[in-house]
Amino acid sequence: MKNLIALVLAGFATLAIAGETSSVQQPAVEQYNYGTKLDIARVISLSTIPDVCEVVPATMTYEDSQGQRHTLEYQAMGDGCSTH
């Protein structure tokens, strides 16, 4: 199930806008937990996933359907695992 969550959150990467800057104050970081209801209207940025083979913290900044900005921290599998 964690892999599914990571895939869903990674899927939002295609919606991310690179290089966007803003003078808006950054919101407090919210922790993602299984079952957290997310209202994501627009992804603003995603953190880079390191090239390691372990679970690492990642963040996503997004706007909800009301235009409020949120920063969400979640766990993701690093990109360094290979299947040789």
C-alpha positions in Angstrom: 0.0 0.0 0.0 2.9 2.3 0.7 4.2 1.8 -2.8 0.8 2.8 -4.2 0.8 6.0 -2.1 4.3 6.8 -3.3 3.3 6.1 -6.9 0.2 8.4 -6.6 2.3 11.2 -5.1 5.0 10.7 -7.7 2.3 10.9 -10.4 1.7 14.5 -9.3 5.3 15.3 -10.5 4.0 15.5 -14.0 1.9 18.4 -12.9 4.7 20.3 -11.1 5.8 23.6 -12.4 9.6 23.9 -12.4 11.3 27.0 -11.2 8.3 28.8 -9.8 9.1 31.3 -7.1 6.8 33.3 -4.9 7.0 35.7 -2.1 4.1 33.9 -0.3 5.0 32.8 3.2 5.7 29.0 3.3 3.0 27.1 5.2 3.8 24.7 8.1 4.8 21.2 7.0 2.0 18.7 7.3 2.8 15.0 7.8 1.1 12.5 5.5 -0.4 9.5 7.2 -2.3 6.6 5.6 -5.9 7.7 5.2 -5.1 11.4 5.1 -7.7 13.1 2.8 -5.9 15.3 0.3 -7.4 18.1 -1.7 -4.8 18.8 -4.4 -5.9 21.2 -7.1 -2.4 22.1 -8.3 1.1 20.8 -7.5 3.6 23.6 -7.1 6.8 21.6 -6.4 8.2 18.2 -5.4 11.4 17.5 -3.6 14.1 15.5 -5.3 14.2 11.9 -4.4 17.8 10.9 -3.6 19.6 8.1 -5.4 19.6 5.6 -2.5 17.9 2.3 -1.9 15.9 3.1 1.2 12.8 4.9 2.4 13.5 8.7 2.5 11.4 11.7 3.4 10.0 13.7 0.5 7.9 16.9 0.3 5.3 18.2 -2.0 4.0 21.8 -2.0 0.5 22.2 -3.5 -2.6 24.4 -3.6 -6.0 23.0 -2.6 -9.3 23.8 -4.3 -9.7 26.9 -2.1 -6.3 28.3 -3.3 -4.6 27.6 0.1 -1.0 26.5 -0.1 0.1 23.3 1.7 3.5 21.6 2.2 3.1 17.8 2.8 5.9 15.5 4.0 5.7 11.8 3.1 7.9 8.8 2.8 9.1 7.6 -0.6 11.4 4.9 -1.8 14.7 6.2 -3.0 15.6 6.0 -6.7 18.8 4.0 -6.1 17.4 0.4 -6.0 18.2 -1.7 -9.0 17.1 -5.2 -10.0 20.1 -6.9 -11.5 
